[in-house]
Amino acid sequence: MKRQIKRYIRGILFLVFMYSMTIVTMASVPKTIKVGLESVYKNQGTIVLSGNQNFEIGYFDDKGFTALGALNASNLSLRTTSNSYYDIGLSFNNYSSALEAAKLYSSTAVVGYTSAGTFSVYSLEATNSLRAVPSSNLVEVYDTSNQLLLVTVKKSDLVFCSFDLSSGLYLTQVGSSNRYRGAIGLGGDSGLTPYNVLFMEEYLYGVLPKEMSASFPIEALKAQAVAARSIATYQYNRYSSSGYNVVDTTSTQAYGGYNAEKDTTTAAVDMTYNEVIRYNGAIAEAVYFSTSGGVTEAAKEVWGSEIAYLQSVVDLYETEPAMPAWTATVSMDEIGAALTRKGVNIGTPTSISITGRSLSGRVKELTIYGTVGTYTVKGTEVRTFFSGTTAGSLKSTYFSFYGPIGNVNSGGSSGSSNTVTVLSGYGKEQVSKDSLVAMNSTSMSTLPSKVAVWSENGLSYLSGSSGASGATTHLGLETATGNVTIYGAGYGHGVGMSQSGAKGMAKAGFMYDEILKYYYSGVTVSR
């Protein structure tokens, strides 16, 4: 009996384990997505929609748009309202039936959308027998002659769309220019924010050309498509409290709708249909950025959390960086003003030091020395601290005060030559060995007498230098005073896939899944 019980318990545990594994490994890409159009309108009092045909209203699900009625207008103004409405108590499953009932009831009655495909008739006149409609999220829909067509509610499933005869698509213009596939719904917090609801693959049509140049090689575009689909799925409910899934800005991914679409990027989406990046069966947050400058960064160094598939890798193929090496100049007076804006008083700033670097060489800590104290800048603030100065927010944290930075890519086998090929923010270039510096987590200095380097030609030996000009030193750290020149490479947070590197890998003959597996450690690519 005990053996039977144990076998029974083991069987139950095995089923539970297999079920839990199924939840992880069977995670799939959603069919549709709601994109908050925060770059167009965000928490506004009025939203303007226009189309080539009169607007249809209905709902959008995995099967697409289902019409529940048509409004006699091709231009709409959607407005928040403080008016009080009262429900006369009749329900209809379509707009036209409710409209006829409203006309019969009174000249001031209007169709109201209640919920889940149900319409009613609302009156502005209060009587004891009528139920007051909750007014906190009511939205009025008007045509161009200011005629009230409908009263709905924010964050409901009711959506608006207009059919475009020339393209054969539902296309709705939101605001003054952008048109969007699918349909438009209403979300937002304190006001109205429109969202675009459409199929996931069509959403990606509008993402790719905003995030990567459509002229990039097709394998790089396909890698971008899979990464973008993975992020959209991973971040799917990040904005659910606002009534949508993601936004159209870089807070998730840039999205330009139908206007942004390009043939090459659309083809890349179609060729990778439903494919995502997975780590241990779960869909990965496959973050990406523009330009690494020669090496990517580990997620832990930027956001503080260890993520197994987001580790630092040498970006050997980023030979045509979208963002060339850059410089920025800032004065001690500007640094002092930046500290004042933060409410920090260290007296008069006298110098600034790089006091911490990650293993990839990126700056993770700056210390500012003043006449009466010091102030330390850490983490993501390293980039944003300078935003109020002429230097502006830094393009990356991969910088120094010495001069242009980069990674040794290849060298001669004998080490007899005085030059070496370096992969820097400028691409591959020949530099003198004496100009090279080595950096660790706290400092930067000239090379020792002999350094061994692994390269594509095997083991190389570089003869170092006994000294080199550059920044002054403070306690052995890289320090600058006066007008500080910042020499940087790369653009973006540096975590995940370098888009410039993906371009280089594609041009070198790598396939899109090979590109993804290079930048995301230990992942698989599948549908």
C-alpha positions as CSV (number, residue, x, y, z in Angstrom):
1,M,0.0,0.0,0.0
2,K,2.8,2.4,0.9
3,R,4.6,1.7,-2.4
4,Q,1.3,2.4,-4.3
5,I,0.9,5.7,-2.4
6,K,4.5,6.7,-3.2
7,R,4.1,5.8,-6.8
8,Y,0.8,7.7,-6.9
9,I,2.5,10.8,-5.3
10,R,5.4,10.5,-7.7
11,G,3.0,10.3,-10.6
12,I,1.1,13.5,-9.4
13,L,4.4,15.3,-9.0
14,F,5.5,14.3,-12.4
15,L,2.3,15.6,-14.0
16,V,2.6,18.9,-12.1
17,F,6.2,19.2,-13.2
18,M,5.2,18.5,-16.9
19,Y,2.4,20.9,-16.6
20,S,4.6,23.6,-15.3
21,M,7.2,22.9,-18.0
22,T,4.4,23.2,-20.6
23,I,3.5,26.7,-19.3
24,V,7.1,27.8,-19.8
25,T,8.0,26.1,-23.0
26,M,4.6,26.6,-24.7
27,A,4.7,30.4,-24.2
28,S,3.5,31.8,-27.5
29,V,3.3,35.1,-29.4
30,P,0.0,36.9,-29.0
31,K,-2.0,37.2,-32.2
32,T,-2.9,40.8,-31.6
33,I,-1.4,43.8,-29.8
34,K,-2.6,47.2,-28.5
35,V,-0.1,50.0,-29.1
36,G,-0.6,53.2,-27.0
37,L,0.0,56.0,-29.5
38,E,1.7,58.2,-26.8
39,S,3.9,60.0,-29.3
40,V,0.7,61.3,-31.1
41,Y,-1.6,62.0,-28.1
42,K,-1.0,61.2,-24.5
43,N,-3.7,61.9,-21.8
44,Q,-5.4,64.6,-23.9
45,G,-8.9,66.0,-23.7
46,T,-9.6,65.5,-27.4
47,I,-8.6,62.9,-30.0
48,V,-9.1,63.5,-33.8
49,L,-9.6,60.6,-36.2
50,S,-10.1,60.7,-39.9
51,G,-10.4,58.2,-42.8
52,N,-11.3,57.8,-46.5
53,Q,-14.7,56.3,-45.7
54,N,-17.3,56.7,-43.0
55,F,-16.1,55.1,-39.7
56,E,-17.2,51.7,-38.7
57,I,-17.3,50.7,-35.0
58,G,-17.0,47.3,-33.5
59,Y,-14.4,45.1,-31.8
60,F,-11.0,43.6,-32.8
61,D,-9.9,40.1,-31.8
62,D,-7.8,37.3,-33.1
63,K,-10.0,37.0,-36.1
64,G,-9.7,40.7,-37.0
65,F,-12.3,43.5,-37.0
66,T,-16.0,42.7,-36.5
67,A,-18.3,45.6,-37.3
68,L,-21.2,46.5,-35.0
69,G,-22.4,49.5,-36.8
70,A,-21.3,52.5,-38.9
71,L,-21.2,56.2,-38.1
72,N,-22.2,58.8,-40.7
73,A,-18.9,60.6,-40.6
74,S,-15.4,60.2,-42.0
75,N,-13.9,62.6,-39.4
76,L,-14.4,62.2,-35.7
77,S,-13.6,64.2,-32.6
78,L,-13.5,62.1,-29.4
79,R,-13.7,64.1,-26.2
80,T,-13.8,63.5,-22.5
81,T,-16.9,64.8,-20.9
82,S,-18.4,65.8,-17.6
83,N,-22.0,65.6,-18.8
84,S,-24.4,63.4,-16.9
85,Y,-26.2,60.7,-18.8
86,Y,-29.0,58.3,-17.9
87,D,-29.6,54.9,-19.3
88,I,-33.3,54.3,-20.4
89,G,-32.8,50.5,-19.9
90,L,-33.0,49.2,-23.4
91,S,-30.2,47.0,-24.9
92,F,-29.2,46.3,-28.5
93,N,-26.5,44.3,-30.1
94,N,-25.8,46.8,-32.9
95,Y,-25.5,50.5,-33.4
96,S,-28.2,51.1,-35.9
97,S,-31.0,49.6,-33.8
98,A,-29.9,51.6,-30.8
99,L,-29.8,54.8,-33.0
100,E,-33.4,54.2,-34.2
101,A,-34.5,53.8,-30.6
102,A,-32.7,57.0,-29.5
103,K,-34.5,59.0,-32.3
104,L,-37.9,57.7,-31.1
105,Y,-37.1,58.4,-27.4
106,S,-36.2,62.1,-27.7
107,S,-34.3,64.7,-29.7
108,T,-31.6,64.8,-27.0
109,A,-31.1,61.0,-26.7
110,V,-27.9,59.4,-27.9
111,V,-26.6,55.9,-28.5
112,G,-24.4,54.7,-25.6
113,Y,-21.9,51.8,-25.8
114,T,-22.1,49.9,-22.5
115,S,-19.9,46.8,-22.7
116,A,-19.1,43.6,-24.7
117,G,-20.9,44.5,-27.9
118,T,-24.0,46.0,-26.2
119,F,-25.5,49.4,-27.0
120,S,-28.1,51.3,-25.1
121,V,-29.9,54.7,-25.2
122,Y,-28.7,57.5,-23.0
123,S,-30.7,60.6,-22.1
124,L,-29.5,63.9,-20.7
125,E,-32.8,64.2,-18.8
126,A,-32.8,62.7,-15.3
127,T,-36.0,61.0,-14.0
128,N,-36.5,58.8,-11.0
129,S,-36.9,55.7,-13.2
130,L,-33.6,56.1,-15.1
131,R,-30.2,54.8,-13.9
132,A,-27.4,57.3,-13.9
133,V,-24.4,56.3,-16.1
134,P,-21.0,56.4,-14.2
135,S,-19.4,59.5,-15.7
136,S,-15.7,59.2,-14.7
137,N,-14.6,57.6,-18.0
138,L,-17.3,58.7,-20.5
139,V,-16.2,59.8,-24.0
140,E,-18.4,61.7,-26.5
141,V,-17.9,61.1,-30.2
142,Y,-18.7,64.1,-32.6
143,D,-18.7,64.6,-36.3
144,T,-17.3,67.8,-38.0
145,S,-20.6,69.6,-37.6
146,N,-20.4,69.0,-33.8
147,Q,-23.3,66.5,-33.9
148,L,-23.0,64.0,-31.1
149,L,-23.0,60.5,-32.6
150,L,-22.1,58.2,-29.7
151,V,-21.2,58.1,-26.0
152,T,-18.7,55.4,-25.1
153,V,-16.3,54.7,-22.3
154,K,-12.5,54.7,-22.1
155,K,-10.7,51.4,-22.0
156,S,-13.7,49.5,-23.4
157,D,-13.4,47.1,-26.3
158,L,-15.1,49.4,-28.8
159,V,-12.8,50.5,-31.6
160,F,-13.0,52.7,-34.7
161,C,-11.7,52.2,-38.2
162,S,-12.2,53.4,-41.7
163,F,-11.7,51.3,-44.9
164,D,-9.3,52.6,-47.5
165,L,-10.4,51.7,-51.0
166,S,-7.0,52.3,-52.7
167,S,-5.0,49.9,-50.4
168,G,-7.9,47.5,-49.5
169,L,-7.0,47.9,-45.9
170,Y,-8.6,49.3,-42.8
171,L,-6.5,52.5,-42.3
172,T,-7.2,55.2,-39.8
173,Q,-5.4,58.5,-39.5
174,V,-4.8,59.6,-35.9
175,G,-4.0,63.3,-35.5
176,S,-2.5,65.2,-38.4
177,S,-0.5,62.6,-40.3
178,N,0.1,59.0,-39.2
179,R,-2.2,56.3,-40.5
180,Y,-2.5,52.9,-38.8
181,R,-3.7,49.4,-39.8
182,G,-6.3,47.6,-37.8
183,A,-8.5,49.9,-35.6
184,I,-8.2,52.6,-33.0
185,G,-9.4,52.3,-29.4
186,L,-9.3,54.6,-26.4
187,G,-7.1,54.2,-23.3
188,G,-5.1,56.6,-21.1
189,D,-5.0,57.5,-17.4
190,S,-5.8,61.1,-16.6
191,G,-7.0,61.8,-20.1
192,L,-7.4,60.1,-23.5
193,T,-4.6,58.2,-25.2
194,P,-5.6,56.4,-28.5
195,Y,-4.3,52.9,-29.0
196,N,-3.8,51.0,-32.3
197,V,-5.1,47.4,-32.1
198,L,-3.9,45.2,-34.9
199,F,-2.3,41.8,-35.6
200,M,1.2,41.4,-34.1
201,E,2.9,40.8,-37.5
202,E,1.4,44.0,-38.9
203,Y,2.6,45.8,-35.8
204,L,6.1,44.7,-36.6
205,Y,5.7,46.1,-40.1
206,G,5.7,49.5,-38.5
207,V,8.4,48.8,-35.9
208,L,11.3,47.5,-38.0
209,P,11.9,50.6,-40.2
210,K,11.8,52.8,-37.2
211,E,14.3,50.7,-35.3
212,M,16.7,49.6,-38.1
213,S,17.5,51.1,-41.5
214,A,15.5,49.4,-44.3
215,S,18.8,49.4,-46.4
216,F,20.5,46.9,-44.0
217,P,21.2,43.4,-45.3
218,I,18.2,41.1,-45.1
219,E,19.7,38.8,-42.5
220,A,20.2,41.7,-40.2
221,L,16.6,42.8,-40.8
222,K,15.4,39.3,-40.0
223,A,17.4,39.3,-36.8
224,Q,15.8,42.6,-35.9
225,A,12.3,41.2,-36.7
226,V,12.8,38.3,-34.3
227,A,14.2,40.5,-31.6
228,A,11.4,43.0,-31.9
229,R,8.7,40.2,-31.8
230,S,10.4,38.8,-28.7
231,I,10.4,42.1,-26.9
232,A,6.8,42.8,-27.8
233,T,5.8,39.5,-26.4
234,Y,7.9,39.8,-23.3
235,Q,6.7,43.3,-22.5
236,Y,3.1,42.6,-23.6
237,N,1.3,43.8,-20.5
238,R,3.6,46.5,-19.3
239,Y,1.0,49.2,-19.9
240,S,-2.2,47.3,-19.2
241,S,-3.2,49.8,-16.5
242,S,-3.5,52.4,-19.3
243,G,-5.6,50.2,-21.5
244,Y,-3.0,48.9,-23.9
245,N,0.0,46.5,-24.1
246,V,3.0,48.6,-25.3
247,V,3.7,52.1,-26.5
248,D,4.9,53.6,-29.8
249,T,8.1,55.1,-28.3
250,T,11.4,53.7,-27.3
251,S,10.0,53.0,-23.8
252,T,9.1,49.7,-25.5
253,Q,9.9,50.0,-29.3
254,A,9.5,52.9,-31.8
255,Y,6.4,52.3,-34.0
256,G,5.4,54.4,-37.0
257,G,2.3,52.6,-38.2
258,Y,1.4,52.2,-41.9
259,N,3.3,55.4,-43.0
260,A,6.6,53.9,-41.8
261,E,6.4,50.6,-43.6
262,K,9.1,49.6,-46.1
263,D,9.2,46.6,-48.5
264,T,12.4,45.1,-47.2
265,T,11.5,45.3,-43.5
266,T,8.0,43.9,-44.2
267,A,9.6,41.0,-46.0
268,A,11.9,40.4,-43.0
269,V,8.9,40.1,-40.8
270,D,7.1,37.8,-43.1
271,M,10.2,35.5,-43.5
272,T,10.5,35.1,-39.7
273,Y,6.7,34.7,-39.1
274,N,6.0,34.0,-35.4
275,E,9.7,33.3,-34.6
276,V,11.0,34.4,-31.2
277,I,14.1,34.1,-29.0
278,R,13.9,31.7,-26.1
279,Y,16.1,31.0,-23.1
280,N,15.3,27.8,-21.2
281,G,11.9,27.7,-23.1
282,A,10.8,31.2,-22.0
283,I,10.6,34.1,-24.4
284,A,13.6,36.4,-23.9
285,E,13.6,40.2,-23.5
286,A,15.8,40.6,-26.5
287,V,16.9,44.2,-26.0
288,Y,19.0,45.9,-28.7
289,F,20.7,49.2,-29.4
290,S,22.4,51.1,-32.2
291,T,26.2,50.9,-31.8
292,S,28.5,49.2,-29.3
293,G,31.9,50.7,-30.1
294,G,33.5,47.2,-30.1
295,V,32.0,45.4,-27.1
296,T,28.5,45.0,-25.7
297,E,27.6,45.3,-22.0
298,A,26.1,42.8,-19.5
299,A,22.6,43.7,-18.3
300,K,23.8,43.5,-14.7
301,E,26.1,46.4,-15.2
302,V,23.3,48.6,-16.6
303,W,20.1,47.6,-14.7
304,G,21.6,45.7,-11.7
305,S,20.0,42.3,-12.4
306,E,21.9,39.3,-13.7
307,I,20.2,38.0,-16.9
308,A,21.9,34.9,-18.2
309,Y,21.4,35.6,-21.9
310,L,22.4,39.3,-21.7
311,Q,26.1,39.1,-21.3
312,S,29.0,41.2,-22.6
313,V,30.4,40.0,-26.0
314,V,33.2,41.4,-28.2
315,D,31.6,43.0,-31.2
316,L,34.1,42.0,-33.8
317,Y,31.9,42.7,-36.9
318,E,30.8,46.2,-36.1
319,T,33.1,47.7,-38.7
320,E,30.6,50.2,-40.1
321,P,29.2,51.8,-36.9
322,A,25.9,53.8,-37.3
323,M,27.3,56.2,-34.7
324,P,31.0,57.0,-35.3
325,A,33.3,57.8,-32.4
326,W,32.2,61.0,-30.7
327,T,33.4,63.7,-28.4
328,A,31.8,66.1,-26.0
329,T,33.2,68.9,-24.0
330,V,32.0,70.2,-20.6
331,S,33.5,72.8,-18.2
332,M,33.9,72.6,-14.5
333,D,31.5,75.5,-14.2
334,E,28.8,73.5,-16.0
335,I,29.5,70.5,-13.8
336,G,29.0,72.8,-10.8
337,A,25.7,74.0,-12.2
338,A,24.6,70.5,-12.8
339,L,25.3,69.6,-9.1
340,T,23.4,72.7,-8.0
341,R,20.4,71.6,-10.0
342,K,20.5,68.3,-8.1
343,G,20.8,70.1,-4.8
344,V,24.4,68.9,-4.2
345,N,27.0,71.2,-2.7
346,I,30.7,70.1,-2.8
347,G,32.0,73.7,-3.2
348,T,33.8,74.6,-6.4
349,P,34.4,71.5,-8.6
350,T,38.1,71.0,-9.3
351,S,38.3,67.7,-11.2
352,I,36.3,64.6,-12.4
353,S,37.5,61.0,-12.3
354,I,36.5,57.7,-13.7
355,T,36.4,55.6,-10.6
356,G,34.7,52.5,-11.9
357,R,34.5,50.5,-15.1
358,S,32.6,47.4,-16.0
359,L,34.5,44.4,-17.5
360,S,33.5,45.7,-20.9
361,G,35.3,48.9,-20.2
362,R,32.2,51.1,-19.8
363,V,32.1,53.7,-17.2
364,K,29.9,52.8,-14.3
365,E,31.1,55.4,-11.7
366,L,32.3,58.9,-11.9
367,T,33.6,60.9,-8.9
368,I,33.5,64.7,-8.9
369,Y,36.0,66.4,-6.5
370,G,35.2,69.8,-5.1
371,T,36.7,72.2,-2.6
372,V,34.5,71.0,0.3
373,G,33.5,67.5,-0.8
374,T,32.9,64.9,-3.5
375,Y,29.9,63.5,-5.4
376,T,29.7,60.1,-7.1
377,V,27.7,59.5,-10.2
378,K,26.7,55.8,-10.7
379,G,24.8,53.6,-13.1
380,T,22.5,55.0,-15.7
381,E,23.1,58.5,-14.3
382,V,26.6,58.4,-15.8
383,R,24.9,59.2,-19.2
384,T,22.1,61.6,-18.0
385,F,24.2,63.7,-15.5
386,F,25.5,65.9,-18.3
387,S,22.0,66.5,-19.9
388,G,21.9,70.1,-18.7
389,T,25.3,71.0,-20.1
390,T,26.6,71.8,-23.6
391,A,27.8,68.1,-23.7
392,G,24.2,66.9,-23.4
393,S,23.2,63.4,-22.3
394,L,26.1,61.1,-23.4
395,K,25.5,58.8,-26.3
396,S,26.9,55.9,-24.3
397,T,29.0,55.1,-21.2
398,Y,31.9,53.8,-23.3
399,F,34.2,56.8,-23.0
400,S,37.5,58.0,-21.6
401,F,39.3,61.3,-20.9
402,Y,42.5,60.1,-22.7
403,G,41.3,59.9,-26.3
404,P,39.4,57.6,-28.8
405,I,38.8,54.1,-27.4
406,G,38.3,50.7,-29.0
407,N,39.3,47.1,-28.8
408,V,42.4,45.4,-30.3
409,N,41.1,43.3,-33.2
410,S,44.3,41.8,-34.7
411,G,48.0,42.2,-34.6
412,G,51.2,40.9,-36.3
413,S,52.4,37.5,-35.2
414,S,55.9,38.7,-34.4
415,G,55.0,41.9,-32.7
416,S,57.9,43.6,-34.6
417,S,55.8,46.3,-36.2
418,N,55.1,49.5,-34.2
419,T,51.4,49.6,-35.4
420,V,48.4,47.4,-34.7
421,T,44.9,47.2,-36.2
422,V,42.3,48.5,-33.7
423,L,38.5,48.2,-33.9
424,S,37.3,51.5,-32.6
425,G,34.3,53.8,-33.0
426,Y,35.8,54.8,-36.3
427,G,36.0,51.3,-37.6
428,K,39.2,49.4,-38.2
429,E,42.3,51.7,-38.1
430,Q,46.0,51.5,-37.8
431,V,47.4,53.0,-34.6
432,S,50.8,53.1,-32.9
433,K,51.3,50.6,-30.1
434,D,52.6,53.4,-27.9
435,S,49.2,55.1,-28.1
436,L,47.3,52.1,-26.7
437,V,46.1,52.1,-23.1
438,A,44.8,49.3,-20.9
439,M,41.9,49.8,-18.5
440,N,40.5,47.8,-15.6
441,S,37.6,48.4,-13.3
442,T,39.2,51.5,-11.7
443,S,41.8,53.0,-13.9
444,M,43.4,53.4,-17.3
445,S,47.1,53.4,-18.0
446,T,49.6,52.8,-20.8
447,L,50.5,49.3,-21.7
448,P,53.2,47.4,-19.7
449,S,56.4,46.3,-21.5
450,K,54.8,43.3,-23.2
451,V,51.2,42.3,-23.7
452,A,49.9,39.1,-25.3
453,V,46.7,39.4,-27.4
454,W,44.6,36.7,-29.0
455,S,43.6,37.7,-32.5
456,E,42.4,36.2,-35.8
457,N,46.1,35.6,-36.5
458,G,46.7,33.7,-33.3
459,L,48.8,34.9,-30.3
460,S,50.4,38.3,-30.8
461,Y,52.8,40.2,-28.6
462,L,52.6,44.0,-28.3
463,S,55.5,46.0,-27.0
464,G,54.2,48.6,-24.6
465,S,55.4,52.1,-23.8
466,S,57.0,53.5,-20.7
467,G,54.7,56.6,-20.9
468,A,52.2,58.5,-22.9
469,S,50.6,61.9,-22.8
470,G,46.9,62.1,-21.7
471,A,44.8,63.1,-18.8
472,T,46.3,64.0,-15.4
473,T,46.0,61.5,-12.6
474,H,44.4,61.6,-9.3
475,L,45.1,58.8,-6.9
476,G,46.0,56.6,-9.9
477,L,42.6,57.2,-11.5
478,E,41.7,58.7,-14.9
479,T,41.1,62.3,-14.1
480,A,40.4,65.5,-16.0
481,T,40.3,69.2,-15.0
482,G,39.3,72.4,-16.6
483,N,37.4,72.0,-19.8
484,V,36.9,68.3,-20.0
485,T,36.8,66.5,-23.3
486,I,35.0,63.2,-23.3
487,Y,36.0,60.7,-26.0
488,G,33.3,58.2,-26.6
489,A,32.3,55.3,-28.8
490,G,28.9,53.6,-29.3
491,Y,25.3,54.7,-29.0
492,G,22.7,53.3,-26.5
493,H,22.7,51.2,-23.4
494,G,25.0,48.6,-24.9
495,V,23.0,45.5,-23.8
496,G,21.9,42.8,-26.2
497,M,22.2,43.0,-30.0
498,S,24.3,45.8,-31.6
499,Q,22.4,46.7,-34.7
500,S,25.6,48.0,-36.4
501,G,27.2,44.7,-35.4
502,A,24.2,42.7,-36.9
503,K,24.7,44.6,-40.1
504,G,28.4,43.7,-40.2
505,M,27.7,40.0,-39.4
506,A,25.1,39.8,-42.2
507,K,27.5,41.3,-44.6
508,A,30.1,38.8,-43.5
509,G,27.7,36.0,-44.4
510,F,26.1,35.1,-41.1
511,M,22.4,34.0,-41.0
512,Y,19.9,35.8,-38.8
513,D,19.7,33.0,-36.2
514,E,23.5,33.0,-36.0
515,I,23.5,36.7,-35.4
516,L,21.0,36.4,-32.6
517,K,22.8,33.5,-30.9
518,Y,26.0,35.5,-31.0
519,Y,24.5,38.5,-29.1
520,Y,22.1,36.6,-26.8
521,S,24.0,33.9,-24.9
522,G,22.6,30.3,-24.8
523,V,19.3,31.1,-26.6
524,T,17.3,29.3,-29.3
525,V,15.3,30.7,-32.1
526,S,12.0,29.1,-32.9
527,R,8.3,29.6,-33.4
